[in-house]
């Protein structure tokens, strides 16, 4: 199936007329405009192809016999009939990248399916951000491939980790921190994370991170290394003698190096904060900084997240 895209944006185009947001402003300043969705499939305009409506969109049949699934507009998630497989899908990935994971999970999208982002608009900061995300969403779900995301508190590092794996059909979410029912603020934070994740992701709450990495093969999200280290230091009574936890750090790094999974791990960047006032706080900072360095050295990708923006580290 040959698809020639002549426009990929939402109905008003991108930038949208009269919109003063930063996204639209960037494109205007660069002299760039993306027109509304328009495509030619095997030499025939998309709107002229035989069409069957489905919830959230429609199917089209190409002259060569191939089928494509098309989202109706921004915010829509086309639902294929049971057993459907597509040569191409044109989806609102800016709004719902996890829908691609769902379609992969149902078998509607296969490794041979062409994936196209349409109805793009100022929900994305820039076309380069779309290109960045598409690289994650088209990446094979199996590893080995390791990504370490560093950032401070409320930096957006967890949301970035979830974004990178959003289009996978099955993700194991490893929560390394304990469930604290006596802390309403912590419970609210955990609940917010759960609501962000697709319903079909599996969750395991464990400090046995090395064991998970050793056995996993598909996508894994680890959130996070800092809470794992706090549990490991408590287990080894290392708050006053940090050297006691180093064998567990060695074990984690070895499992990270040897994993067959596509794993994205979140960790706290501790080098930019104030010097802790307690000996235990300084011990935690020093060991976590060491662990971050060692994990980054064994990672195909590492990035720093600041204010929701991502800086890839070479």
N, C-alpha and C positions, 0 to 999 in steps of 0.2 A: 504494500500500500504506500503510494507516494503522496505525502501531504506537503503542500506549499502554503506556509502561513503568510498572510498579508496583513494581519492585525491580531493582537493577542490580548488587548485590554478590555476592561469592562465597557458598558454601553456609552459612557461619557468620554471614553478615552483616558489616557494617562499622559500628561497631567489633565485633571478635570477642569473644565472652564470655570474661572473665577475662584478656584480653590487656593487658599493661602497657606496650606500645610507645607512643611519642609520638603516632603517627598516631591510634591508637584513643583515646588520652587526650584529644586535641584534640576529637574528635567527641563524646565523653562530656561534656566540659566545656561544649560548645556545645549539648548536648541534642539532638544529631542522630544518627539511625541510618538506615542504608540496608539494606533487606531483601534477601534472596537474589533472584537473577534471576527475575522474573515479568513477563510481557508479554501483551498482548491484541493480536492482529493481525486487522484487519478484523472486529472484534467477537468473535473466537474466541480462547480461551486458547492460548498458545504450545504447551503440552503436548498439546493436543487436535488440532492440525493434522496433516495427512498428513506423515509424516517419512521421510526416507531417510538412513541413516547414511553418513558419509564419514569417512576417517581424521582424527581430531582433533575431530570434531563431527558435525553433521548439517544436512541441508537440510529446510526446511519449505515447503509449498505453501499460499499464502494463498487464501481463498475467491475473491478476484478473479483468481487465476491467477498472481500474482507469486511469485517464489521468494526465500527468504532463507537465508543461510548463518549457522550459529550455532556458536560455539566450545563444546566440551563442558564446559569448566571452566577454572580458572586454569592457565596454563602450556600450554594446548593451542592448536594451530594448524590449523584445519580446512583440509583439502586438497580443493578442488573437482574434479569430473570435467572432462576436457578440453572446452573450448568453453563452459563454463557462464558465464552472466552473471546478476547478482543485482540485485534491486530494493533489497535491504537486506542488510547484514552486521552481525552482533552478535559482536564480537571481544574477546579479552582484550588490549586495547591497553595496559593497565598493565604487562603482562609482555612483550608482543611487538609493539610498534608497527611494527617492520619487516615483520611479516607482512602488514600493510595495503599496504606497498609492493610486496610479492611479488604480492598479489592484483591490484593495479593493473597490475603488469608482465605478468601472464598474461591480462589483460582481464576477469577475473571481477568486478572493481570498476571501474565506469565513472564519468564525471562526474555521472551521474544517480543513482548508488547512495547510499542513506542509510547513514551510518556511525554505529554505536552502540557505545559502550564498555560491556562487561558483565564480570561476575566481578571487579569492582573490590574492593580490600581494602587492608590496611595496607602493601602494597608502594608505595603512594602516600602522601605525607605529609599530604595533605588533598584535599577535593573541589575546592578552588580550583586546586590543581596539575593535576588532571585537566582542568579547564576551560581552563587555560593551554595545556596540551599539545594538547588537541583543536583549538584555534585554529591551531596549527602544522600539525597532521596533515590538516586539512581545507583548508588554503590551496592555491591553484592552484600547480602545479609550475613554471610558467613565470614569468619576470619581465617587466620589471625589478622587483626587490625586493632591497634590500641590508640585511644585518644584520651589525653589528660587535659581537663579544663580547670584552670585556676581562677580564683577571684575572691574578693572580700565578701563580707556579709551583705546580703541583699544586692549583689552585683548583677544577678541574672544568670549565674552560671548553671543553675539547675534547669532553668527554662531552655538554655542553649543546649544542654545535654539531651533533653527531651526532644527538642527540635531536630537534632541530628539523627535520631532514631525513629522519628515520627512515622516514616513511610514503611517501616519494617512490619511484616505480618505477625511477628511474635517476639516480644521483648521480655526478658527477665529483669525486673527491677529489684535491685538489692539494696534494701534500707539497712544501713549498718548501725543506726542509732536506735536506742530503746524506745518503746512506746511509753510515754509518761502521762498517764491519765490524771495525775495530780497537777498538771501544768496546763491550764486552758490555752495559753498563748501558743505553746508547743503543739497541742492537739489541733488548734486552728491552722497552724502552718502545715502540719502533716495532711490535714483534710484538703487544703488548697492544692497541695502537690498531687494528691490522688485524683481530684477533679480535673486537673490538667491532662492527666494521662488517659490514653484510650482504655476502654473498659476491658478489652481482651488481654492487656498486658498482665503478666503474672508477677506477683510480689512475694519476696521472701525477706524476712527480717532476721538478720544473722550477723554476728561478728566473725563467722568462719569464712572470710572473704577468699583466702587462698584456696580452700576446698571448692568454692563455687567456680573460681576461675579455672581450676584444674579440670573440672568436669563439663563445663559449658562449651558449646560449639556455636550457637546462634548469637543474636544480639543480646548484650548485657549492659545495663546502666547501673553504675555504682554511685550511690549518694549517701555518704561520701567517705573519703579517706580520713578526714579529720575525726569524725565520730568513731570510725573503726579504731584509730589510734588511741582515742580516749579509753575505749573499752580494753584495748590491748595493754595499755599502761596500768589500768586498774587490775587486770588479770595477773600481771607480773609484778605488781607493787613497785612500779618504776618511777613513781612521782619524785622520790628523793634520790633514786639510783637509776637514771635513764638508760644506762647500759643494759639493764635487765630486759628491756623490750626489744633491743636490737635483733635478737634471733628471730622474733616474729616479723620484724620489718624485712629481714633477709628472706624469710619464707614467702612473704607477700610479693616481693620483687621477683623472686624466682617463679612464682605462679603467674605473675603478670608477663614475664618474659616467655614463659612456656605455654600460655593459653592458646587454644584454637579458636577462641571466640572473637567476635567483633564487639569490643568493649569500650564504653565511654565512661570515664570515672571523673567525678567532681571532687575537688580538694580546695582547701582554704589557702590562699596566698598569705603567708604570715610575715613576709619581709617588709611590708609597708606600714604595719601598725605600730603603735607605741610599744616600748619595751615593757613586758609584763612586770608587775611589781612584786610577784611572788616567785620563789624558787621553782615551784611546780609549774607555774605558767611559763617560765623561761625554758624549763625542761621540755614541756610540750611543744613550744615554738621551735626549739632547736631540732627535735626529732622529726617533727612534721616537715620542716624545711628540708631536712636530709632526705626523708622519704619522697617528697615532691621531686627533688633533683634526680633521685635514682629512678623513679617511675618515668619521669620525662625523658630520661636518657634511653629508656627502653620502649618509647612510644613512637609510632609513625607520625602522630600529630600531637601538638600541644598548643594551647591557646590561653590567653588571659582575657577575662571578661570584666569590663569596667562600665558601670552605668548602662548595662544591657548591650554594650557594643563589644565586638570581639576583635582581638588582635592576635593573629596567628604568630606563633613563635617558631623560628627556624630551628 
